[in-house]
Amino acid sequence: MLGLFVDVQGVSGYATGFVVYFVLGLGALAIAVSLYRSEPTTVPTETPAPAGD
């Protein structure tokens, strides 16, 4: 990814590519933390059978 910015923008692409890479990394980290901390939804494993025949 960094190479793409360098190819397009020249030497200044190193800084731009690094910033974009850094922001994407922080975004991925934030998503991972939010998913890790979220509580799983509890689904009842056994449902009672209907009483009427």
MDAnalysis code that builds the backbone (N, CA, C; Angstrom):
import MDAnalysis as mda
import numpy as np

u = mda.Universe.empty(159, n_residues=53, atom_resindex=np.repeat(np.arange(53), 3), trajectory=True)
u.add_TopologyAttr("name", ["N", "CA", "C"] * 53)
u.add_TopologyAttr("resid", np.arange(1, 54))
u.add_TopologyAttr("resname", ["MET", "LEU", "GLY", "LEU", "PHE", "VAL", "ASP", "VAL", "GLN", "GLY", "VAL", "SER", "GLY", "TYR", "ALA", "THR", "GLY", "PHE", "VAL", "VAL", "TYR", "PHE", "VAL", "LEU", "GLY", "LEU", "GLY", "ALA", "LEU", "ALA", "ILE", "ALA", "VAL", "SER", "LEU", "TYR", "ARG", "SER", "GLU", "PRO", "THR", "THR", "VAL", "PRO", "THR", "GLU", "THR", "PRO", "ALA", "PRO", "ALA", "GLY", "ASP"])
u.atoms.positions = np.array([
    [0.826, -1.187, 0.000],
    [0.000, 0.000, 0.000],
    [0.874, 1.256, 0.000],
    [1.916, 1.235, 0.804],
    [2.819, 2.391, 0.852],
    [3.477, 2.609, -0.502],
    [3.819, 1.525, -1.182],
    [4.429, 1.630, -2.503],
    [3.526, 2.311, -3.515],
    [2.238, 2.117, -3.396],
    [1.289, 2.763, -4.303],
    [1.334, 4.273, -4.145],
    [1.370, 4.749, -2.905],
    [1.448, 6.194, -2.680],
    [2.773, 6.760, -3.194],
    [3.850, 6.015, -3.035],
    [5.148, 6.489, -3.516],
    [5.157, 6.539, -5.034],
    [4.562, 5.540, -5.685],
    [4.502, 5.537, -7.145],
    [3.685, 6.703, -7.678],
    [2.584, 7.025, -7.002],
    [1.687, 8.071, -7.489],
    [2.207, 9.462, -7.144],
    [2.690, 9.654, -5.893],
    [3.020, 10.990, -5.420],
    [4.512, 11.255, -5.302],
    [5.330, 10.299, -5.600],
    [6.769, 10.511, -5.461],
    [7.206, 10.334, -4.014],
    [8.293, 11.011, -3.656],
    [8.872, 10.854, -2.325],
    [7.909, 11.319, -1.234],
    [7.108, 12.334, -1.503],
    [6.160, 12.802, -0.490],
    [5.083, 11.752, -0.211],
    [4.975, 10.761, -1.075],
    [4.010, 9.685, -0.865],
    [4.342, 8.826, 0.334],
    [5.616, 8.836, 0.765],
    [5.970, 8.070, 1.962],
    [5.195, 8.567, 3.175],
    [5.158, 9.877, 3.358],
    [4.452, 10.447, 4.508],
    [2.950, 10.221, 4.385],
    [2.408, 10.470, 3.194],
    [0.969, 10.301, 2.994],
    [0.575, 8.841, 3.180],
    [1.352, 7.943, 2.597],
    [1.054, 6.521, 2.728],
    [1.150, 6.043, 4.162],
    [2.141, 6.560, 4.886],
    [2.283, 6.163, 6.282],
    [1.099, 6.637, 7.113],
    [0.661, 7.860, 6.865],
    [-0.481, 8.400, 7.615],
    [-1.736, 7.585, 7.319],
    [-1.964, 7.270, 6.056],
    [-3.144, 6.480, 5.692],
    [-3.051, 5.096, 6.319],
    [-1.887, 4.477, 6.251],
    [-1.677, 3.159, 6.837],
    [-1.908, 3.200, 8.353],
    [-1.424, 4.243, 8.999],
    [-1.571, 4.408, 10.439],
    [-3.041, 4.585, 10.817],
    [-3.769, 5.403, 10.065],
    [-5.187, 5.646, 10.349],
    [-5.999, 4.367, 10.136],
    [-5.695, 3.630, 9.083],
    [-6.398, 2.366, 8.855],
    [-6.102, 1.373, 9.974],
    [-4.875, 1.352, 10.450],
    [-4.512, 0.478, 11.559],
    [-5.249, 0.846, 12.837],
    [-5.342, 2.149, 13.121],
    [-6.086, 2.581, 14.307],
    [-7.572, 2.251, 14.188],
    [-8.109, 2.405, 12.990],
    [-9.510, 2.050, 12.775],
    [-9.756, 0.566, 12.980],
    [-8.855, -0.257, 12.473],
    [-8.986, -1.703, 12.663],
    [-8.872, -2.073, 14.136],
    [-7.974, -1.405, 14.833],
    [-7.814, -1.661, 16.263],
    [-9.068, -1.260, 17.035],
    [-9.653, -0.132, 16.679],
    [-10.876, 0.323, 17.348],
    [-12.028, -0.648, 17.102],
    [-12.138, -1.151, 15.894],
    [-13.192, -2.123, 15.588],
    [-12.966, -3.414, 16.369],
    [-11.722, -3.869, 16.440],
    [-11.415, -5.098, 17.172],
    [-11.728, -4.953, 18.656],
    [-11.394, -3.806, 19.231],
    [-11.665, -3.586, 20.655],
    [-13.170, -3.530, 20.904],
    [-13.896, -2.857, 20.031],
    [-15.343, -2.757, 20.234],
    [-16.019, -4.114, 20.080],
    [-15.544, -4.942, 19.163],
    [-16.122, -6.278, 19.003],
    [-15.738, -7.177, 20.161],
    [-14.544, -7.021, 20.681],
    [-14.093, -7.853, 21.793],
    [-14.864, -7.545, 23.066],
    [-15.195, -6.280, 23.273],
    [-15.878, -5.872, 24.498],
    [-17.380, -6.052, 24.438],
    [-17.939, -6.266, 23.268],
    [-19.392, -6.379, 23.167],
    [-19.851, -7.697, 23.785],
    [-20.980, -7.629, 24.454],
    [-21.538, -8.808, 25.105],
    [-22.237, -9.680, 24.059],
    [-22.014, -10.974, 24.103],
    [-22.732, -11.842, 23.167],
    [-24.206, -11.936, 23.553],
    [-25.045, -12.076, 22.577],
    [-26.466, -12.196, 22.860],
    [-26.731, -13.615, 23.349],
    [-27.480, -13.723, 24.407],
    [-27.776, -15.042, 24.961],
    [-29.058, -15.567, 24.342],
    [-28.974, -16.764, 23.820],
    [-30.126, -17.421, 23.214],
    [-30.452, -18.620, 24.092],
    [-31.690, -18.769, 24.500],
    [-32.010, -19.929, 25.330],
    [-31.757, -21.221, 24.561],
    [-31.097, -22.154, 25.216],
    [-30.741, -23.410, 24.531],
    [-31.897, -24.379, 24.515],
    [-32.726, -24.353, 25.542],
    [-33.859, -25.260, 25.587],
    [-35.149, -24.461, 25.695],
    [-36.062, -24.726, 24.790],
    [-37.356, -24.051, 24.850],
    [-38.377, -25.066, 25.372],
    [-39.284, -24.639, 26.221],
    [-40.278, -25.598, 26.749],
    [-41.221, -26.081, 25.641],
    [-41.586, -27.331, 25.737],
    [-42.491, -27.924, 24.746],
    [-43.913, -27.442, 25.020],
    [-44.715, -27.320, 24.001],
    [-46.114, -26.928, 24.212],
    [-46.843, -27.973, 25.070],
    [-47.715, -27.497, 25.992],
    [-48.385, -28.400, 26.938],
    [-49.639, -29.041, 26.362],
    [-50.287, -28.383, 25.427],
    [-51.560, -28.917, 24.914],
    [-51.373, -29.928, 23.809],
    [-52.187, -31.000, 23.851],
    [-52.163, -32.022, 22.777],
    [-53.464, -32.008, 22.027],
])
